[in-house]
């Protein structure tokens, strides 16, 4: 019998999401009645209240030391780690993030087995679970909210003020956009979530060709830009996606054809540090640089979009970038500035929906490998630490753990 515990989120600011809803906990026990018990650590901020778990027949327990497996969302503070347990959470360590070195070191010292949701992939390396779709959904909503507020066109509730996504969708009826042009980058989960939101806002999708060639649309439109639409090979060769993802430094940006005709940029594309920037700080000072609103859903600080100088939070979602001084200024303080939305935990704005979605995928794609045998090696591949050692797949983190000189990837 496996005892699974849902931990209380301890990172500040506190995340309201959880890996399994009350209903999903009950369903999991019903599915594996002889194999699993579930306990929930009480929380005053979790999106599903303690009473909802009690009503679902799930026991609340402050002390989870009886549990074999502990499920969280964000990084677990070092002082809250229970030795000799198996943890699932987003550790944000696999790219050698400086601020989490002590966390990974403590996990090793406490003989904790760490499985990171980000490293749960199939045999082709494709991720099996993520919050990306909800990041795109909420990010695109915030993009429209930001544009309406910046130009005093309309007022909508913020996403976090809505009970669920359906109330958020209802807010879209308040949108009154002039015939603006919106460029959306990316083709993965994040982009798909953003596209669904724009479609629900009844904003017309147009082809890249029409976006470039038609100057005067009679309504707001958006286009979806794939990597091949704004990159070219340095040597003039035809774009090859496999080469681009393996050797991004071989390519240059051709985004200069879009920024003179784009009002709002919604960035959803994954960016590799060796890939070219979409545009430069110098280009942002050009008279034909039309973009004055950027929703950087990827939130790569000092990444592909140079005006993303910092991340933002839910309560203060935007800031202005002054392209002349190259400094951050108060949000929407000057019409010549570029307003940026770069919230780094967007799914938290709709925590109940995002948690339920995440939990459904967890139950379908991940937990069966725990209860029915890890025949495909999903859990094994995703394990970063076991028996006080980094596993083979993550041995490259050893210098990071030892605080030796290393290059931070992102």
C-alpha positions as CSV (number, residue, x, y, z in Angstrom):
1,X,0.0,0.0,0.0
2,X,1.4,3.4,-1.0
3,X,0.6,6.4,1.1
4,X,0.5,9.6,-1.1
5,X,0.6,13.0,0.5
6,X,-0.5,16.3,-1.1
7,X,1.9,18.8,0.5
8,X,1.1,22.4,1.5
9,X,2.9,24.8,-0.9
10,X,5.6,26.6,1.1
11,X,7.3,28.8,-1.5
12,X,6.7,32.5,-1.2
13,X,4.7,33.9,-2.9
14,X,2.4,31.0,-2.3
15,X,1.1,29.0,-5.2
16,X,-2.6,28.1,-5.0
17,X,-2.4,25.1,-7.3
18,X,-2.4,21.4,-6.3
19,X,-1.5,18.3,-8.2
20,X,-4.9,16.5,-7.5
21,X,-8.4,17.8,-6.9
22,X,-10.6,16.3,-4.2
23,X,-12.6,14.4,-6.9
24,X,-9.4,13.1,-8.4
25,X,-8.2,11.9,-5.1
26,X,-11.4,9.9,-4.6
27,X,-11.2,8.5,-8.1
28,X,-7.6,7.4,-7.6
29,X,-8.5,5.5,-4.5
30,X,-11.4,3.9,-6.3
31,X,-9.2,2.9,-9.2
32,X,-6.5,1.4,-7.0
33,X,-8.3,0.4,-3.8
34,X,-5.7,-2.0,-2.6
35,X,-2.7,0.1,-3.5
36,X,-3.1,3.6,-2.4
37,X,-4.1,5.9,0.5
38,X,-4.1,9.7,0.1
39,X,-3.5,12.3,2.8
40,X,-3.7,16.1,2.4
41,X,-1.8,18.6,4.4
42,X,-4.1,21.4,5.5
43,X,-3.8,24.7,3.7
44,X,-5.5,28.1,3.9
45,X,-4.5,29.2,0.5
46,X,-5.0,26.1,-1.7
47,X,-7.6,26.6,-4.4
48,X,-9.5,23.6,-3.2
49,X,-10.5,24.1,0.4
50,X,-9.8,21.6,3.1
51,X,-13.5,21.0,3.5
52,X,-13.7,19.9,-0.1
53,X,-11.2,17.1,0.5
54,X,-13.0,16.1,3.7
55,X,-16.3,15.9,1.8
56,X,-14.5,13.7,-0.8
57,X,-13.5,11.3,2.0
58,X,-9.8,12.3,2.1
59,X,-8.1,12.6,5.4
60,X,-6.4,15.8,6.4
61,X,-3.0,15.3,8.2
62,X,-0.5,17.9,9.2
63,X,2.3,15.4,9.6
64,X,2.9,13.5,6.3
65,X,5.9,11.5,7.6
66,X,3.8,8.4,7.1
67,X,3.7,9.0,3.3
68,X,5.9,7.3,0.8
69,X,5.3,9.8,-2.0
70,X,4.7,13.5,-1.7
71,X,3.2,15.6,-4.5
72,X,3.7,19.3,-4.7
73,X,3.8,22.0,-7.4
74,X,6.6,24.6,-6.8
75,X,10.0,24.2,-5.2
76,X,9.8,22.9,-1.6
77,X,11.6,25.0,0.9
78,X,14.6,23.2,2.3
79,X,13.3,23.3,5.9
80,X,10.1,21.6,4.8
81,X,11.7,18.6,3.1
82,X,11.1,15.2,4.8
83,X,14.1,12.9,4.5
84,X,13.9,9.5,2.8
85,X,10.8,10.3,0.8
86,X,9.9,10.4,-2.9
87,X,8.9,13.9,-4.1
88,X,7.3,15.1,-7.3
89,X,7.4,18.8,-8.0
90,X,8.8,21.4,-10.3
91,X,12.3,21.8,-8.9
92,X,13.7,24.3,-11.5
93,X,17.2,22.8,-11.2
94,X,17.8,21.0,-14.5
95,X,19.0,24.2,-16.1
96,X,21.4,24.9,-13.2
97,X,19.2,27.7,-11.9
98,X,21.4,29.5,-9.4
99,X,18.7,30.1,-6.8
100,X,17.9,26.4,-6.4
101,X,21.3,24.9,-6.0
102,X,20.9,24.7,-2.2
103,X,17.6,22.9,-2.7
104,X,19.1,20.2,-4.9
105,X,22.0,19.8,-2.5
106,X,19.6,19.4,0.4
107,X,17.6,16.8,-1.5
108,X,20.8,14.7,-2.0
109,X,21.8,15.1,1.6
110,X,18.4,14.1,2.9
111,X,18.3,10.9,0.8
112,X,15.2,12.1,-1.1
113,X,14.2,10.6,-4.5
114,X,13.3,13.5,-6.7
115,X,11.1,13.3,-9.8
116,X,10.6,16.6,-11.6
117,X,7.4,17.0,-13.6
118,X,9.4,18.7,-16.3
119,X,11.5,15.6,-16.8
120,X,8.6,13.2,-17.2
121,X,8.9,12.4,-20.9
122,X,8.1,9.6,-23.3
123,X,10.7,7.6,-25.2
124,X,10.9,10.4,-27.8
125,X,11.7,13.0,-25.2
126,X,8.2,14.7,-25.4
127,X,6.9,16.0,-22.1
128,X,4.0,14.1,-20.6
129,X,2.7,16.7,-18.2
130,X,2.8,20.5,-18.0
131,X,0.8,23.6,-17.2
132,X,1.7,25.2,-20.6
133,X,-1.8,25.2,-22.1
134,X,-3.2,27.2,-19.2
135,X,-0.2,29.6,-19.3
136,X,-1.1,30.3,-22.9
137,X,-4.8,30.7,-22.1
138,X,-4.3,33.1,-19.2
139,X,-1.4,34.9,-20.9
140,X,-3.4,35.7,-24.0
141,X,-6.3,36.9,-21.8
142,X,-3.8,39.2,-20.0
143,X,-2.5,40.4,-23.3
144,X,-6.0,41.6,-24.3
145,X,-6.6,43.0,-20.8
146,X,-3.3,44.9,-21.0
147,X,-4.0,46.4,-24.5
148,X,-7.5,47.5,-23.4
149,X,-6.2,49.2,-20.3
150,X,-3.2,50.8,-22.0
151,X,-5.3,52.5,-24.6
152,X,-8.4,52.9,-22.4
153,X,-10.6,50.9,-24.8
154,X,-12.4,48.6,-22.3
155,X,-12.2,47.2,-18.8
156,X,-12.2,43.5,-17.9
157,X,-11.7,41.6,-14.7
158,X,-8.3,40.1,-14.2
159,X,-8.2,36.3,-14.7
160,X,-7.4,35.7,-11.0
161,X,-10.6,37.7,-10.0
162,X,-12.7,35.1,-12.0
163,X,-13.9,32.0,-10.2
164,X,-13.0,29.8,-13.2
165,X,-12.3,29.9,-16.9
166,X,-15.9,30.1,-17.8
167,X,-16.3,33.4,-15.9
168,X,-13.1,34.6,-17.6
169,X,-14.5,33.7,-21.0
170,X,-17.6,35.7,-20.2
171,X,-15.5,38.7,-19.6
172,X,-14.3,38.6,-23.2
173,X,-17.7,40.0,-24.3
174,X,-16.4,43.4,-23.0
175,X,-13.6,43.5,-25.6
176,X,-13.8,46.3,-28.2
177,X,-10.7,46.3,-30.3
178,X,-10.0,48.5,-33.3
179,X,-8.5,46.7,-36.4
180,X,-5.2,45.9,-34.6
181,X,-2.7,43.3,-35.8
182,X,-1.5,40.6,-33.3
183,X,1.5,38.4,-33.9
184,X,1.6,35.1,-31.9
185,X,4.8,33.0,-31.9
186,X,5.0,29.3,-31.1
187,X,3.3,26.0,-31.9
188,X,3.2,24.0,-28.7
189,X,1.0,23.8,-25.6
190,X,1.4,27.4,-24.7
191,X,0.6,28.7,-28.2
192,X,-2.4,26.4,-28.4
193,X,-3.8,27.7,-25.1
194,X,-3.3,31.3,-26.4
195,X,-5.0,30.5,-29.7
196,X,-8.0,29.1,-28.0
197,X,-8.4,32.3,-26.0
198,X,-8.1,34.5,-29.0
199,X,-10.6,32.4,-30.9
200,X,-13.0,32.7,-27.9
201,X,-12.5,36.4,-28.1
202,X,-13.7,36.2,-31.7
203,X,-10.5,37.7,-33.1
204,X,-10.0,36.5,-36.7
205,X,-7.0,34.3,-37.5
206,X,-5.3,35.1,-40.8
207,X,-2.5,33.5,-42.7
208,X,1.1,34.8,-42.4
209,X,0.9,35.8,-46.1
210,X,-2.2,37.9,-45.6
211,X,-0.8,39.4,-42.4
212,X,2.2,40.6,-44.3
213,X,0.5,41.7,-47.5
214,X,-2.8,43.2,-46.3
215,X,-2.3,46.6,-44.7
216,X,-5.9,47.5,-43.8
217,X,-8.0,44.9,-42.1
218,X,-11.5,46.0,-41.0
219,X,-11.3,44.1,-37.8
220,X,-8.7,42.9,-35.2
221,X,-6.7,39.9,-36.5
222,X,-3.9,37.6,-35.4
223,X,-1.5,35.3,-37.1
224,X,0.5,32.4,-35.8
225,X,4.2,32.5,-36.5
226,X,6.2,29.3,-36.5
227,X,10.0,29.2,-36.2
228,X,10.3,29.0,-40.0
229,X,8.3,32.2,-40.4
230,X,10.8,34.4,-38.6
231,X,14.1,32.6,-39.0
232,X,16.5,32.1,-41.9
233,X,19.7,30.1,-42.3
234,X,22.8,32.2,-42.1
235,X,24.1,30.6,-45.3
236,X,20.9,31.0,-47.3
237,X,19.9,27.3,-47.1
238,X,16.3,26.3,-46.8
239,X,14.9,26.2,-43.3
240,X,15.2,22.8,-41.7
241,X,13.4,22.4,-38.4
242,X,15.7,19.6,-37.2
243,X,18.8,21.7,-37.8
244,X,17.1,24.7,-36.2
245,X,16.4,22.9,-32.9
246,X,19.8,21.2,-32.8
247,X,21.9,24.1,-34.0
248,X,19.9,27.3,-33.5
249,X,23.0,29.5,-33.8
250,X,23.1,28.7,-37.5
251,X,20.1,30.9,-38.0
252,X,19.2,34.6,-38.0
253,X,16.0,36.4,-37.1
254,X,13.8,37.8,-39.9
255,X,11.2,39.2,-37.5
256,X,12.0,42.7,-38.9
257,X,9.3,42.1,-41.5
258,X,6.7,41.9,-38.7
259,X,7.4,44.6,-36.2
260,X,6.5,47.5,-38.6
261,X,3.0,46.1,-38.9
262,X,2.3,44.6,-35.5
263,X,0.5,46.3,-32.6
264,X,0.6,43.5,-30.0
265,X,3.1,40.6,-29.7
266,X,2.2,37.5,-27.8
267,X,5.3,35.4,-27.3
268,X,4.6,31.6,-26.7
269,X,7.6,30.1,-28.5
270,X,10.3,28.2,-26.6
271,X,13.7,30.0,-26.9
272,X,17.2,28.5,-26.7
273,X,19.9,30.8,-25.5
274,X,21.9,30.1,-28.7
275,X,19.0,31.1,-31.0
276,X,18.8,34.7,-32.3
277,X,16.8,37.4,-30.6
278,X,13.5,38.3,-32.2
279,X,14.8,41.8,-32.5
280,X,17.4,43.9,-30.8
281,X,17.4,46.9,-28.5
282,X,18.6,49.0,-31.4
283,X,15.7,47.9,-33.5
284,X,13.2,48.9,-30.8
285,X,14.5,52.5,-31.2
286,X,13.7,52.6,-34.9
287,X,10.7,54.7,-36.1
288,X,9.1,51.8,-37.9
289,X,9.1,49.6,-34.7
290,X,5.3,49.6,-34.2
291,X,5.0,47.1,-31.3
292,X,4.0,48.9,-28.1
293,X,2.6,46.0,-26.2
294,X,4.3,42.7,-25.5
295,X,2.8,39.7,-23.6
296,X,5.9,37.5,-23.0
297,X,4.2,34.3,-21.9
298,X,7.5,32.5,-22.1
299,X,8.9,35.0,-19.6
300,X,12.5,34.6,-20.6
301,X,14.2,37.5,-18.8
302,X,17.0,38.9,-21.0
303,X,15.9,36.3,-23.6
304,X,14.5,36.4,-27.0
305,X,12.6,39.6,-26.4
306,X,15.1,42.3,-25.1
307,X,12.4,44.4,-23.5
308,X,11.6,41.6,-21.0
309,X,14.0,42.9,-18.4
310,X,12.2,41.4,-15.5
311,X,9.4,39.0,-14.6
312,X,6.2,40.3,-13.1
313,X,3.6,39.0,-10.7
314,X,-0.1,38.6,-10.6
315,X,-0.8,41.8,-8.6
316,X,1.6,43.9,-10.7
317,X,1.4,42.3,-14.0
318,X,3.1,44.8,-16.3
319,X,5.9,47.3,-16.6
320,X,7.1,49.8,-19.2
321,X,10.4,49.5,-21.1
322,X,11.8,52.7,-22.4
323,X,13.6,51.9,-25.6
324,X,15.7,55.1,-25.5
325,X,17.1,54.8,-22.0
326,X,16.8,51.0,-22.0
327,X,15.4,51.2,-18.5
328,X,12.3,49.8,-16.8
329,X,9.6,52.4,-15.9
330,X,6.2,52.5,-14.4
331,X,3.5,50.5,-16.3
332,X,1.7,52.5,-19.0
333,X,3.4,55.7,-18.0
334,X,4.5,56.9,-21.4
335,X,2.9,56.3,-24.8
336,X,6.3,55.9,-26.4
337,X,7.3,53.1,-24.1
338,X,6.7,49.4,-24.7
339,X,4.4,47.8,-22.1
340,X,5.4,44.3,-21.1
341,X,3.4,41.6,-19.4
342,X,5.8,38.9,-18.1
343,X,4.0,37.0,-15.3
344,X,6.1,33.9,-14.5
345,X,3.3,31.8,-12.9
346,X,0.3,32.5,-15.2
347,X,-1.7,29.2,-14.5
348,X,-2.0,30.3,-10.9
349,X,-4.5,32.9,-12.0
350,X,-7.0,30.1,-12.7
351,X,-5.8,27.6,-10.1
352,X,-8.9,25.4,-9.9
353,X,-9.1,24.8,-13.6
354,X,-5.3,24.4,-14.0
355,X,-5.1,22.0,-11.1
356,X,-7.9,19.9,-12.4
357,X,-6.4,19.7,-15.8
358,X,-2.9,18.9,-14.4
359,X,-4.4,16.2,-12.1
360,X,-6.2,14.6,-15.0
361,X,-3.0,14.3,-17.0
362,X,-1.2,13.1,-13.9
363,X,-3.7,10.3,-13.4
364,X,-3.7,9.3,-17.1
365,X,0.0,9.6,-18.0
366,X,2.1,9.4,-14.9
367,X,0.6,7.6,-11.9
368,X,-0.1,4.3,-13.7
369,X,3.6,3.9,-14.1
370,X,3.8,3.9,-10.3
371,X,1.0,1.5,-9.7
372,X,1.3,-0.8,-12.7
373,X,5.1,-1.0,-13.1
374,X,7.4,1.4,-14.8
375,X,7.7,-0.8,-17.9
376,X,8.4,2.2,-20.3
377,X,10.9,3.7,-17.9
378,X,9.0,7.0,-17.5
379,X,9.6,7.3,-13.8
380,X,13.2,6.1,-14.1
381,X,14.0,8.7,-16.9
382,X,12.6,11.5,-14.8
383,X,14.4,10.7,-11.5
384,X,17.0,13.3,-10.9
385,X,18.2,12.1,-7.5
386,X,18.1,8.6,-5.9
387,X,20.1,7.1,-3.1
388,X,21.9,10.3,-2.4
389,X,23.3,10.5,-5.9
390,X,22.4,12.2,-9.2
391,X,21.2,9.6,-11.6
392,X,23.0,9.0,-14.9
393,X,20.7,11.3,-17.0
394,X,21.4,14.2,-14.6
395,X,25.1,13.6,-13.8
396,X,25.8,16.9,-15.6
397,X,24.5,18.7,-12.5
398,X,27.3,17.5,-10.3
399,X,29.4,20.7,-10.7
400,X,26.2,22.7,-10.0
401,X,25.6,20.8,-6.8
402,X,29.2,21.3,-5.7
403,X,29.0,25.0,-6.5
404,X,31.9,24.7,-8.9
405,X,32.2,27.1,-11.9
406,X,29.5,26.4,-14.4
407,X,27.5,28.0,-17.2
408,X,23.9,28.6,-16.4
409,X,21.8,27.5,-19.4
410,X,18.7,29.6,-18.5
